[in-house]
Structure formats: C-alpha cells, structure tokens
Amino acid sequence: MNLLHRSSPRRRATMFPSAVLAAACVLAATALPAAASQSPGAGVDVDAAAVRAVALPDGASMNYVVNAEPGAGPQADVTAAIVEAGGVVLSEYPEIGVTTAQSADAAFIAKLTAVPVVQSAGPTRTAPVDTIAGSGGGENGSRGDGGTTAIPEGDQSDFRTETVADPAEAPQWDMVSIHADVAHELSGGSPDVIVGVLDSGVDPTHPDLETQIDHERSVGCTVNGVPDQDIAAWSPSNSPHGTHVAGTIAAARNGVGIVGVAPDTTIASVKVVDDSGRIYPEYAICGIVWAAQHDFDVTNNSYYVDPWAFWCDDQDAQAAALEAVRRAFTWATEQGVLSVAAAGNENIDLANKTTESTSPNDGEPIVDRPLHEGCWDIPTEIPGVVTVGSLEQTRDPNTKDPTGVVRSGFSNYGEGKIDVVAPGSNILSTMPGGQYAAQSGTSMASPHVAGVAALLKEHTRTRVQSRSEARS
C-alpha cells in the first residue's frame, strides 16, 4: 500500500502483514522527544524552483481556490468574476469566503487577482485535473491493498450494548493501554454523538460497522471537491485505510470481531481520499465544511493535504489554498466541531522544520525545498486541530511480556506541536470485506483520540442534562 512516507500519497499509516475519563487520562499530552536528528537548514538558499508557479499544458484544466471576505455579497461578485475569467464554479462556501473553481485558461489567476473583491487565488495542485467539471467521471488510480488477516466472524447479530468480549477484543493491546475497558463500564458513547471519518471511505457492509454508519450524513468529496451522497461516492474503492480507522473509533460490541473506543457512537463516512491516494485542498474543504454544516461533533483526519508536504504562506502556488483550508477548519471549530488529526510518520521535529524533498508529489519534487515557520503541515498544524503522535508497545526481550509504551519510531514530534499521543503501532482493526488486520501509523493513533473525544462528548452532555433536570 501507499502508506509509508511522504514520498507516497498520503494517508498516515504503515501496513503490517498480519472509560470515559479513564481513557482520557492515559492519552498523555506531551511534546515527544527526538529520536533522530534532522539535517540542518541553515544556509539553504531559496531558489526559483522553490516558489515556482504552476505552468499548464495548452488546454489543460486546473482546479483553484478563490478567497474573499465571507458573506453573500462578496460571494456573488466572486462567482461572476470566475465566470467572466473563463472558469466554472465547483463549490461555494460563503461562510468562509472560499470558492473552488476550474479553468483551462492559463491567464485565469491573473484575471481574478485583478478583481477588487478577490483577496487571493491559487491552484490546488501542480498537475492538471483528470475530471472536467460536469463530465461525471472519477479521478482514478490504482493501489494494491493486502495483508488482511481474517478472524472468526461469529454471531453477526446487532447487540450494540452487549457486554461480553468480542472474539478479537483480547489482542487489542491499544484498548487495554488506554483503559477503554474501564471506560466502557461507564459508557460506550451515544448514537447521538457523530464522528466524521474523513478518509478513503468506510465499508458500509462490514459486520462491525454496518450498524454504526449514518448514511444520511455520509458523503464523497473526491470528484473536484463537490459533495456526492451516493453510497458509491463514500464507500472505499481500493483502500482499506478509512475502514480501519473507523473500526478503532466505533466498531460495535456485537459478538463479532473487535470493539472500538466508543462502540455506541455513530460515524459518518466522508471520503476525501481519491483513488490515486491524494487529498487535494478542495476535497478537504468539502469534507470539513460538510461536517460543520451537518452537526458533527468530532472529525478524524488521518491524512495531510496534497500535493505539498508543507504549505508555505509566502509562496504564490501554495498560499491561497493554505488559507482556504485554514479557514475551513477554523470555521468548523467555531461551529463546535472538534477536529483530530494525525501528526505524520516522517520522524521529524515539527517545531524545527528545515528542508524537505518529497513535494509536490503530483509532479517533479523540489529537492531540499527550504521550510520556515510559515510552512504548515495541514490540517494537523492548523490552530484548534488536535495533533496526535503515535506510541508503540515495548516488551521484555526474554518473556515477551509488555513492559510499557514509547514513541513510535516513525511518529513526528515537536515541542508545542504535539497535543496528545495514543497507541498507533500494530493496531488491529476492521478491513473491507468483513476482514481484520493490523496497521501502524499516526493514522492509527488519531482515531483513538477521536473515540475518546466522542466518549467525553456524551459524558458532558449527560452531565449537563442531569444538572438541568436537577434545577428544574
């Protein structure tokens, strides 16, 4: 699978072959220590390639973001300007003053930036789009997934509040580590709490997930970032990643397979990863705005936004899309959505960025691209987003008994950058087709935190309701 490093597009996992308050307390907020030093960035010159603009072949279409002041008035002016400049409007978000558009006109950006209402505009990628607006086609790629290990399915009846152990609950070291079993003695969450899985799609037929998914709130965003609620649009195509993440959050306690952190919580599948494995800005904006518009409580974001490993606010080809994604997540936070995101698997210090050589990953990467404070890993570094690092289990070399946890060797770290850590190595969870397998990555750590957040949300609502009833 394409889940190892930044040189591969883009979910934050590595494939292996094979309690409310109690859980919250074990997820320790910390800045993870460095496991390996990074190459120094001092003395690196910024050359023209590092800030190059996107040059399109004749007649090729590109997707763009256009930023203006929020509101219906500026939105109408932006829409008119896009059409006048030879573009097609893809999605409009007047709440945040962001519009996404598509155009084959090489002068599109120059025309737009001459319009007074437009604050900034820029491309969402460096390669032309595969799907022309209105064509109805998909953006297709190919990734082979494997390494699934089946476990007995057992009784597939739906007993969401059943207290007996599910067949594969015992091997879930992660759940024991965060004391999820203790939390479940108090609560398994609530169907009224909605967790959005912004990922590669969730298998709606999996026996551990079919009772957990809200079809009415699920959506696909991978065709030009335009919402599509057809079940095929939000189901997985060729990646098990989203299904694995969903199981950690909310796999049902039903006598089948595993048990999630919040097994009585409702999840919504929000597909933001296309079949090539990429998450472009318009996909991420579509997904997080959808979550805010449809009253999600929590979102899990085990990805980073393509094609740039870090989006820099002083580079014309990146600044507008960075601003648009930032606005979308900030607005979602203001609407009451808690966004949880994976910190990344590159073993780098996010507090001391130097250079990187993997992006743009949809074109020719720039070698030793210099980074600075204004270069962001998004969405995980956006203020208000909970950034999650990964832990792995340690064992006695002689007895093989568990001895504790340490930072996973792949996990990013950084003082003031990592908000919380959780188990992320060798995590057993659900896979498409009724299967189960172990995966590792900060992708696997993040959903533990999202699940705990769902438990806390239900716990808080219950306390508020109890106090209200007591006063009345």
C-alpha positions in Angstrom: 0.0 0.0 0.0 0.9 3.6 -0.4 1.1 4.4 3.3 4.7 4.6 4.3 6.2 8.0 4.0 5.6 11.4 2.4 7.1 10.1 -0.9 3.9 8.1 -1.2 0.5 9.7 -1.3 -0.8 10.4 1.7 -2.7 8.5 4.4 -0.8 8.3 7.6 -0.4 4.5 8.1 2.0 1.7 7.6 0.6 -1.8 6.7 1.7 -4.8 8.7 1.1 -8.3 7.3 -0.7 -10.0 9.5 -13.9 4.6 30.4 -14.6 7.9 29.5 -12.3 9.6 32.0 -10.1 6.6 32.4 -9.3 6.6 28.7 -8.8 10.3 28.6 -6.2 10.3 31.3 -4.0 7.8 29.7 -3.7 9.8 26.5 -0.8 11.9 27.7 -0.4 15.4 26.4 3.2 15.8 25.6 5.9 17.1 23.3 7.6 13.9 22.1 11.4 13.8 22.3 13.6 13.5 19.2 14.6 10.0 18.2 16.9 11.1 15.4 18.4 14.5 14.5 17.4 16.3 11.3 19.5 17.8 8.6 20.3 21.5 9.4 18.6 24.1 7.3 20.9 27.0 7.9 22.5 28.4 4.8 20.0 26.9 2.4 19.2 29.3 -0.4 15.7 29.8 -1.7 16.0 29.2 -5.5 13.4 30.0 -8.1 12.2 26.4 -8.3 11.0 26.5 -4.7 8.5 29.2 -5.4 7.7 28.3 -9.0 4.2 28.9 -10.3 2.1 26.2 -12.0 2.6 26.0 -15.7 -0.2 24.2 -17.5 -0.1 22.5 -20.9 -2.2 24.1 -23.5 -5.9 23.4 -23.0 -5.3 21.6 -19.6 -7.7 22.3 -16.8 -6.7 23.2 -13.2 -8.6 23.5 -10.0 -8.3 26.7 -8.0 -9.4 28.3 -4.7 -10.5 31.9 -4.6 -10.6 33.7 -1.3 -12.7 36.8 -0.5 -14.4 38.3 2.5 -17.1 35.9 3.9 -20.7 36.8 3.0 -23.3 36.6 0.3 -22.3 39.9 -1.3 -18.6 39.1 -1.9 -19.6 35.6 -2.9 -21.8 36.8 -5.8 -19.0 39.1 -7.0 -16.5 36.2 -6.9 -18.9 33.9 -8.8 -19.4 36.5 -11.5 -15.6 37.1 -11.7 -14.9 33.4 -12.1 -17.3 33.0 -15.0 -16.0 36.2 -16.6 -12.5 34.9 -16.3 -13.4 31.7 -18.2 -13.8 29.4 -15.2 -16.5 27.1 -13.8 -17.6 27.3 -10.2 -17.2 24.0 -8.4 -18.3 24.8 -4.8 -19.2 27.9 -2.9 -18.6 28.5 0.8 -19.8 32.0 1.6 -19.5 31.2 5.3 -15.7 31.3 5.0 -15.4 33.4 1.8 -14.0 30.5 -0.2 -14.9 29.4 -3.7 -13.4 26.5 -5.7 -13.3 26.7 -9.4 -11.9 25.0 -12.5 -10.5 26.6 -15.6 -8.4 25.8 -18.7 -7.4 29.4 -19.2 -3.7 30.0 -18.4 -4.5 33.6 -17.5 -7.2 32.6 -15.0 -5.4 33.7 -11.9 -4.1 36.9 -13.4 -7.7 37.9 -14.4 -9.1 37.0 -10.9 -6.5 38.8 -8.9 -7.3 42.0 -10.8 -10.8 41.9 -9.3 -11.0 44.1 -6.1 -13.1 41.6 -4.1 -10.7 38.8 -4.6 -8.2 38.6 -1.7 -6.1 35.7 -3.1 -6.4 32.9 -5.6 -4.2 30.0 -6.5 -4.1 26.4 -7.7 -4.9 23.3 -5.5 -2.3 21.1 -7.2 0.5 21.2 -9.8 -0.8 18.6 -12.2 -3.9 19.2 -14.4 -7.1 17.6 -13.2 -8.3 14.4 -14.6 -12.0 15.2 -14.1 -13.5 18.0 -16.1 -16.3 19.7 -14.3 -19.7 18.4 -15.4 -18.2 15.3 -17.1 -19.3 13.0 -14.3 -16.1 11.0 -14.4 -13.9 10.0 -11.5 -10.2 10.6 -10.8 -8.8 7.1 -11.0 -5.6 5.4 -9.9 -4.5 2.0 -8.7 -3.2 0.8 -5.4 -3.0 -2.8 -4.4 -4.0 -3.5 -0.8 -3.2 -6.6 1.0 -2.1 -8.1 4.3 -5.5 -8.8 5.7 -5.8 -11.5 8.3 -9.3 -12.9 8.8 -10.6 -13.8 12.3 -13.8 -15.7 13.1 -16.8 -13.6 12.4 -19.0 -15.3 15.0 -22.6 -14.2 15.5 -23.5 -11.2 13.3 -26.5 -10.1 15.3 -26.6 -6.5 16.4 -26.1 -6.1 20.1 -24.5 -2.7 20.4 -24.7 -2.7 24.2 -23.6 -6.4 24.7 -21.0 -6.6 27.5 -19.4 -10.0 26.6 -16.0 -9.8 24.9 -15.9 -9.9 21.1 -13.7 -12.6 19.5 -10.7 -10.3 18.8 -11.0 -7.9 21.7 -8.2 -9.6 23.7 -5.4 -8.9 21.1 -6.3 -5.1 21.2 -3.3 -4.0 23.3 -4.2 -0.4 22.4 -7.6 -0.6 24.1 -6.1 -2.1 27.3 -3.4 0.6 27.2 -5.8 3.5 27.3 -8.2 1.6 29.7 -11.0 1.6 27.2 -12.4 -1.4 29.1 -12.7 0.7 32.2 -14.4 3.5 30.3 -16.9 1.1 28.8 -18.0 0.2 32.3 -19.4 3.7 32.4 -20.4 4.2 28.8 -19.8 3.1 25.3 -20.7 6.5 23.9 -24.0 7.5 22.4 -25.6 7.2 18.9 -26.4 10.9 19.2 -22.7 11.7 19.0 -21.5 11.9 15.4 -17.8 11.3 14.4 -16.9 12.0 10.9 -14.2 9.7 9.4 -12.6 12.0 6.8 -10.6 9.3 4.9 -10.7 6.9 2.0 -14.3 5.7 2.7 -15.8 3.2 5.1 -17.2 -0.2 4.2 -20.9 0.0 5.0 -21.3 -3.8 4.9 -18.6 -4.7 7.5 -20.3 -6.6 10.3 -18.6 -4.4 12.9 -19.5 -1.1 11.2 -22.8 -1.6 9.3 -24.9 -0.6 12.4 -22.6 2.4 13.1 -22.8 4.4 9.9 -25.2 7.3 9.3 -25.9 7.1 5.6 -27.7 10.4 5.6 -24.6 12.3 6.9 -22.0 10.4 4.8 -20.6 12.0 1.6 -18.0 11.7 -1.0 -15.8 14.7 -1.9 -13.2 13.3 -4.3 -14.6 14.5 -7.6 -13.5 18.1 -7.7 -14.5 18.6 -4.1 -18.2 18.5 -5.0 -20.3 16.7 -2.4 -21.9 13.5 -3.6 -24.1 11.4 -1.2 -24.4 8.3 -3.4 -23.2 5.3 -1.4 -20.6 4.6 -4.0 -19.1 8.0 -3.5 -18.3 7.5 0.1 -17.6 3.7 0.1 -14.0 2.6 -0.2 -12.7 1.9 -3.8 -9.3 0.4 -3.4 -8.0 1.5 0.0 -8.8 -0.1 3.4 -7.5 2.9 5.3 -10.8 4.6 6.2 -12.4 1.3 7.2 -9.5 0.5 9.6 -9.7 4.0 11.1 -13.5 3.7 11.6 -13.2 0.4 13.5 -10.8 1.9 16.0 -13.3 4.7 16.7 -16.6 2.8 16.8 -16.5 -0.9 16.0 -19.7 -2.4 17.6 -19.7 -4.6 20.7 -21.8 -7.2 18.9 -20.1 -10.5 19.4 -18.2 -10.0 16.2 -14.5 -9.1 15.6 -13.2 -6.2 17.7 -14.5 -3.4 19.8 -13.9 0.3 19.2 -13.1 3.1 21.7 -16.7 4.4 21.5 -18.7 1.4 20.3 -22.1 3.1 20.8 -21.1 6.2 18.8 -22.4 7.0 15.3 -19.9 7.5 12.5 -20.2 9.2 9.1 -18.0 8.3 6.2 -16.6 11.4 4.5 -14.5 10.3 1.6 -11.7 12.8 0.9 -9.0 10.4 -0.4 -9.3 9.7 -4.2 -8.2 6.5 -5.9 -4.7 7.8 -6.5 -4.4 8.2 -2.7 -4.4 12.0 -2.7 -6.3 14.5 -0.7 -6.3 17.8 -2.5 -7.4 21.1 -0.8 -10.9 21.1 -2.4 -11.5 17.6 -1.0 -10.5 18.5 2.5 -12.5 21.8 2.4 -15.6 19.9 1.2 -15.2 17.3 3.9 -14.7 19.6 6.9 -17.3 22.2 5.9 -19.8 19.3 5.3 -19.0 18.1 8.9 -19.7 21.6 10.3 -22.9 22.0 8.2 -24.3 18.6 9.3 -23.7 18.9 13.1 -20.8 16.5 13.5 -19.3 16.5 17.0 -15.8 15.2 16.1 -13.8 14.5 12.9 -10.8 12.3 12.5 -8.3 13.4 9.9 -5.6 10.7 9.3 -4.1 12.4 6.3 -2.3 15.5 5.2 -3.3 17.7 2.2 -1.6 17.1 -1.1 0.5 17.9 -3.1 2.7 19.8 -0.7 4.3 18.1 2.4 4.2 21.6 3.9 2.2 24.5 2.5 4.1 27.8 2.7 2.3 31.1 3.2 4.9 33.1 1.2 4.7 31.0 -2.0 2.1 32.1 -4.6 1.4 28.5 -5.7 0.5 27.5 -2.1 -0.7 30.5 -0.1 -4.3 30.7 -1.3 -5.0 27.0 -0.8 -3.4 27.1 2.6 -5.6 30.0 3.6 -8.7 28.3 2.3 -8.1 25.1 4.2 -7.2 27.1 7.3 -10.5 29.0 7.1 -12.5 25.8 6.6 -11.1 24.1 9.7 -11.2 27.3 11.8 -14.9 27.7 10.9 -15.7 24.1 11.7 -14.1 24.6 15.1 -16.2 27.7 15.7 -19.3 25.6 14.9 -18.4 23.2 17.7 -16.6 20.5 15.7 -13.5 19.0 17.3 -11.0 18.1 14.6 -8.4 15.4 15.5 -5.5 14.9 13.1 -2.5 12.5 12.7 0.9 14.2 13.2 2.6 12.3 10.4 5.0 9.4 10.0 8.3 11.0 9.0 10.1 11.1 12.4 10.6 14.8 12.1 10.5 17.7 14.6 7.6 19.8 13.6 8.9 22.6 15.8 12.2 22.8 13.9 11.4 22.3 10.2 14.4 22.6 7.8 14.0 21.2 4.3 12.0 18.5 2.5 12.4 16.8 -0.9 9.1 14.9 -1.5 6.8 17.6 -2.9 4.9 18.4 -4.9 4.0 14.8 -5.1 1.8 15.1 -8.2 4.8 16.4 -10.2 8.5 16.7 -10.0 9.5 17.1 -6.4 11.8 20.0 -5.4 15.0 18.7 -3.8 15.9 20.4 -0.4 13.0 22.8 -0.5 13.6 25.2 2.4 11.0 25.4 5.1 10.3 28.1 7.7 7.8 29.0 10.4 5.2 29.9 7.8 5.2 26.4 6.2 2.4 24.3 7.6 1.6 20.6 7.7 -2.2 20.7 7.2 -4.6 20.1 8.7 -2.6 18.9 11.7 -0.8 22.2 12.4 -3.9 24.4 12.0 -4.8 26.1 15.3 -7.6 24.4 17.0 -6.9 21.0 15.5 -5.8 18.3 18.0 -2.4 16.9 16.8 -1.8 13.2 17.6 1.5 11.4 17.8 1.9 7.6 18.0 3.0 5.2 20.7 4.2 1.6 20.4 4.3 -1.2 23.0 7.5 -2.4 24.4 8.1 -6.0 25.5 10.6 -7.8 27.7 13.1 -9.4 25.3 13.1 -12.7 27.3 9.5 -13.2 28.4 7.9 -11.1 25.6 5.6 -9.6 28.2 4.5 -6.0 27.7 6.6 -3.5 29.7 5.3 -0.1 28.6 5.0 2.3 25.7 7.4 4.6 23.9 7.1 6.9 20.9 6.7 5.0 17.7 10.0 5.4 15.7 8.1 6.8 12.7 6.0 9.4 14.6 6.5 13.1 14.1 7.2 15.0 17.3 7.9 18.6 18.4 7.6 20.8 21.5 4.4 22.8 21.3 3.3 20.8 18.2 2.0 17.5 19.5 -1.1 17.8 21.7 -1.6 14.2 22.7 -0.2 10.7 22.0 -2.0 7.4 21.6 -1.3 3.8 20.5 -0.5 3.7 16.8 1.7 0.7 16.2 0.4 -2.8 15.3 -3.3 -1.8 15.8 -5.8 -4.4 15.0 -9.0 -3.1 13.3 -11.6 -3.6 10.6 -10.8 -4.0 6.9 -13.1 -4.1 3.9 -14.9 -7.3 3.2 -15.5 -8.3 6.8 -11.8 -8.7 7.4 -9.4 -7.5 10.2 -5.7 -6.6 10.1 -3.0 -4.8 12.0 -1.7 -1.4 10.7 0.7 1.1 12.1 0.9 4.9 11.8 -0.2 8.1 13.4 -3.3 7.4 11.3 -4.0 4.6 13.7 -3.2 6.8 16.8 -5.5 9.6 15.8 -8.8 7.6 15.9 -8.1 6.5 19.5 -8.2 10.2 20.4 -11.3 10.8 18.3 -13.0 7.9 20.0 -12.1 9.3 23.5 -13.4 12.7 22.4 -16.7 11.0 21.4 -17.0 9.4 24.9 -16.2 12.7 26.6 -18.8 14.5 24.4 -21.5 12.0 25.5 -20.3 12.3 29.1 -20.5 16.0 29.0 -24.0 16.0 27.5 -25.2 13.6 30.2 -23.8 15.8 33.0 -25.3 18.9 31.5 -28.7 17.2 31.1 -28.6 15.9 34.7 -27.8 19.3 36.1 -30.6 20.9 34.0 -33.1 18.3 35.2 -32.0 18.8 38.8 -32.5 22.5 38.6 -36.0 22.1 37.1 
